[in-house]
C-alpha cells in the first residue's frame, strides 16, 4: 500500500522523554515501577499526561473514571471517532513500557498526523486508560470496563484493596464522581474503531527478528478462588495415611490444572495458572488445615474456556473427595475473548509493509483494554517486541526503534481509517 501523504518520521527522543516522564511517577523507585489506580502517584501521572496532550494541541478531557481523552478534531466531527491508546497504571514492581508504550505512541501518531497537515474526516482520540491492571482492586480494565457497561456503581462500592479501601470512596477522595459512571458508557456505533499498540509480553517477535506483530485475537480471563479445607494436625504425630492435608490436595489440583490446559485441543492458545497461595496456619510443624489459591485461565476461544473450566471443576472435586477435604470454588470473572477486525488487521499489515516493516500475526495471551472496547466497536492491535519476552517486572524493555516503527504505522493506519465510510 502506498501512503498518500508524506508523514514526518516519529521522534525517538520525544517517545523516550514521554516514557521517562511517565516513569517518574513511581512508588517503588529502584525496585521496578509501581503506579496503582487511584493513588496519589497515579493521579499525579494523569495530570502529567493531560499536560503533555495539551502541549500537542489536543482537546483534552478526563472522564469520571480517570480515563484521559486527547482529541485531534476531524473535518466532520459529527462522525463516530477513531480511538487509539492504552493504559498508564502498572503492576507492583513492574516495568515502564506495559501500557505506557501505547499511550505515548498514540500521542506521537496524532502529532505526526497533525504535523503532516493531512485532512481526516473523523476525530482522532488517544486515550490513557485508568486501572487496566487488577493490581490494587482485584479487577482489571476498570476504565474500559466502565465504557463497556460492565461496571456499576454497586461494583465500585464492593471493590476493596488489601487495606480495605473501597474503590468508590477512593475515587471520591481523588476528586472523581463514581456516581456518574453511566456517562462513560459507549454503545455500538459511538466509536468507529479502535487501534491499540502494546508491547508483546512474549518473545515471538524477538525470536523471529520482527519489529511488529498484528494481533488476531485477545484471550480473556476466567478467574476463581479455590478454598480447600482439611484438618490441621501435628506434623509428626499424624500418620500419612489418615491425614487431611489441605496443601497436598491443593498441589494435586494445581498439577491437574496444568495437565488439563496442556492437553486442551479445542483452542489455538490457552494458559492456566495458580498465582496466589495462602496456607493456614502456615507453620513448619503443622499440617495445613486450609489453603486458599487462585486459578487464572486464559483462552482465545470462549467455548474452549468454558469447557476447560468445567473440566477443572470436575477434576478438583474428584481430588477433594479422594483426599477427604472440603472444597469451595468461587467464580470471580469470566470475560469473553475478542477477535480483531479483519479490515483493521489488513490495514496495519499493509501500512507496515508500505514502510518496509515486516510483521506476523499473533494471539495475545494477556488481556488489554481492547478486550472491552471490542464489545462496542471493531478493534485492532499492534504489538512491538519485548526484550526476552519479559513484562510485569523491572527488566521489562522495548527498544525505542520499535516504538518509532509502531508509532509510524499507527499514524498511517489511523489516518487511513479516519477517512473511511465503512470498514
ChimeraX attribute file (.defattr): number of C-alpha atoms within 10 A of each C-alpha:
attribute: neighborCount
match mode: 1-to-1
recipient: residues
	/A:1	11
	/A:2	9
	/A:3	13
	/A:4	9
	/A:5	13
	/A:6	12
	/A:7	18
	/A:8	12
	/A:9	13
	/A:10	22
	/A:11	18
	/A:12	18
	/A:13	11
	/A:14	14
	/A:15	22
	/A:16	17
	/A:17	13
	/A:18	22
	/A:19	19
	/A:20	13
	/A:21	14
	/A:22	23
	/A:23	21
	/A:24	15
	/A:25	21
	/A:26	21
	/A:27	19
	/A:28	13
	/A:29	12
	/A:30	9
	/A:31	14
	/A:32	21
	/A:33	25
	/A:34	24
	/A:35	30
	/A:36	25
	/A:37	27
	/A:38	25
	/A:39	17
	/A:40	14
	/A:41	17
	/A:42	24
	/A:43	20
	/A:44	14
	/A:45	21
	/A:46	24
	/A:47	13
	/A:48	16
	/A:49	25
	/A:50	20
	/A:51	13
	/A:52	18
	/A:53	24
	/A:54	15
	/A:55	10
	/A:56	16
	/A:57	14
	/A:58	23
	/A:59	15
	/A:60	20
	/A:61	16
	/A:62	17
	/A:63	16
	/A:64	21
	/A:65	23
	/A:66	25
	/A:67	23
	/A:68	26
	/A:69	23
	/A:70	29
	/A:71	24
	/A:72	22
	/A:73	17
	/A:74	18
	/A:75	12
	/A:76	13
	/A:77	14
	/A:78	10
	/A:79	17
	/A:80	17
	/A:81	24
	/A:82	24
	/A:83	25
	/A:84	30
	/A:85	29
	/A:86	29
	/A:87	26
	/A:88	32
	/A:89	34
	/A:90	30
	/A:91	22
	/A:92	20
	/A:93	20
	/A:94	21
	/A:95	23
	/A:96	29
	/A:97	27
	/A:98	26
	/A:99	25
	/A:100	26
	/A:101	30
	/A:102	32
	/A:103	28
	/A:104	31
	/A:105	33
	/A:106	31
	/A:107	29
	/A:108	29
	/A:109	29
	/A:110	29
	/A:111	20
	/A:112	22
	/A:113	23
	/A:114	19
	/A:115	11
	/A:116	13
	/A:117	11
	/A:118	13
	/A:119	14
	/A:120	22
	/A:121	20
	/A:122	25
	/A:123	22
	/A:124	29
	/A:125	25
	/A:126	30
	/A:127	27
	/A:128	29
	/A:129	26
	/A:130	27
	/A:131	30
	/A:132	25
	/A:133	25
	/A:134	17
	/A:135	19
	/A:136	23
	/A:137	22
	/A:138	13
	/A:139	16
	/A:140	20
	/A:141	22
	/A:142	26
	/A:143	27
	/A:144	28
	/A:145	23
	/A:146	22
	/A:147	23
	/A:148	22
	/A:149	18
	/A:150	14
	/A:151	18
	/A:152	16
	/A:153	15
	/A:154	11
	/A:155	12
	/A:156	20
	/A:157	15
	/A:158	13
	/A:159	16
	/A:160	19
	/A:161	13
	/A:162	10
	/A:163	7
	/A:164	9
	/A:165	15
	/A:166	16
	/A:167	22
	/A:168	20
	/A:169	15
	/A:170	18
	/A:171	20
	/A:172	14
	/A:173	12
	/A:174	13
	/A:175	12
	/A:176	19
	/A:177	16
	/A:178	22
	/A:179	15
	/A:180	14
	/A:181	20
	/A:182	16
	/A:183	14
	/A:184	17
	/A:185	18
	/A:186	18
	/A:187	13
	/A:188	13
	/A:189	13
	/A:190	14
	/A:191	18
	/A:192	23
	/A:193	25
	/A:194	25
	/A:195	26
	/A:196	26
	/A:197	31
	/A:198	26
	/A:199	28
	/A:200	28
	/A:201	24
	/A:202	20
	/A:203	15
	/A:204	17
	/A:205	24
	/A:206	17
	/A:207	12
	/A:208	10
	/A:209	12
	/A:210	16
	/A:211	22
	/A:212	29
	/A:213	28
	/A:214	25
	/A:215	25
	/A:216	22
	/A:217	25
	/A:218	28
	/A:219	27
	/A:220	27
	/A:221	26
	/A:222	21
	/A:223	20
	/A:224	19
	/A:225	17
	/A:226	22
	/A:227	20
	/A:228	24
	/A:229	24
	/A:230	24
	/A:231	17
	/A:232	19
	/A:233	16
	/A:234	13
	/A:235	15
	/A:236	10
	/A:237	9
	/A:238	14
	/A:239	9
	/A:240	10
	/A:241	7
	/A:242	9
	/A:243	18
	/A:244	24
	/A:245	24
	/A:246	28
	/A:247	22
	/A:248	17
	/A:249	24
	/A:250	25
	/A:251	13
	/A:252	15
	/A:253	22
	/A:254	19
	/A:255	12
	/A:256	17
	/A:257	26
	/A:258	16
	/A:259	13
	/A:260	17
	/A:261	23
	/A:262	13
	/A:263	9
	/A:264	16
	/A:265	11
	/A:266	14
	/A:267	14
	/A:268	11
	/A:269	20
	/A:270	22
	/A:271	20
	/A:272	21
	/A:273	16
	/A:274	19
	/A:275	9
	/A:276	11
	/A:277	15
	/A:278	13
	/A:279	16
	/A:280	16
	/A:281	14
	/A:282	14
	/A:283	10
	/A:284	9
	/A:285	12
	/A:286	18
	/A:287	25
	/A:288	25
	/A:289	20
	/A:290	24
	/A:291	24
	/A:292	20
	/A:293	18
	/A:294	20
	/A:295	23
	/A:296	17
	/A:297	23
	/A:298	27
	/A:299	31
	/A:300	26
	/A:301	21
	/A:302	20
	/A:303	14
	/A:304	19
	/A:305	28
	/A:306	16
	/A:307	12
	/A:308	21
	/A:309	21
	/A:310	12
	/A:311	16
	/A:312	21
	/A:313	15
	/A:314	11
	/A:315	17
	/A:316	24
	/A:317	18
	/A:318	13
	/A:319	17
	/A:320	22
	/A:321	13
	/A:322	10
	/A:323	18
	/A:324	18
	/A:325	20
	/A:326	17
	/A:327	21
	/A:328	16
	/A:329	17
	/A:330	11
	/A:331	12
	/A:332	13
	/A:333	14
	/A:334	17
	/A:335	17
	/A:336	22
	/A:337	22
	/A:338	24
	/A:339	20
	/A:340	21
	/A:341	20
	/A:342	14
	/A:343	15
	/A:344	24
	/A:345	21
	/A:346	14
	/A:347	21
	/A:348	28
	/A:349	23
	/A:350	21
	/A:351	21
	/A:352	25
	/A:353	15
	/A:354	15
	/A:355	15
	/A:356	10
	/A:357	16
	/A:358	15
	/A:359	22
	/A:360	16
	/A:361	16
	/A:362	19
	/A:363	19
	/A:364	23
	/A:365	20
	/A:366	16
	/A:367	23
	/A:368	23
	/A:369	23
	/A:370	27
	/A:371	24
	/A:372	26
	/A:373	24
	/A:374	22
	/A:375	20
	/A:376	19
	/A:377	21
	/A:378	23
	/A:379	29
	/A:380	28
	/A:381	27
	/A:382	26
	/A:383	28
	/A:384	29
	/A:385	27
	/A:386	25
	/A:387	20
	/A:388	17
	/A:389	19
	/A:390	19
	/A:391	22
	/A:392	18
	/A:393	18
	/A:394	17
	/A:395	17
	/A:396	20
	/A:397	20
	/A:398	23
	/A:399	15
	/A:400	16
	/A:401	15
	/A:402	19
	/A:403	30
	/A:404	24
	/A:405	22
	/A:406	31
	/A:407	30
	/A:408	26
	/A:409	28
	/A:410	28
	/A:411	25
	/A:412	27
	/A:413	23
	/A:414	28
	/A:415	22
	/A:416	16
	/A:417	24
	/A:418	23
	/A:419	17
	/A:420	12
	/A:421	10
	/A:422	9
	/A:423	11
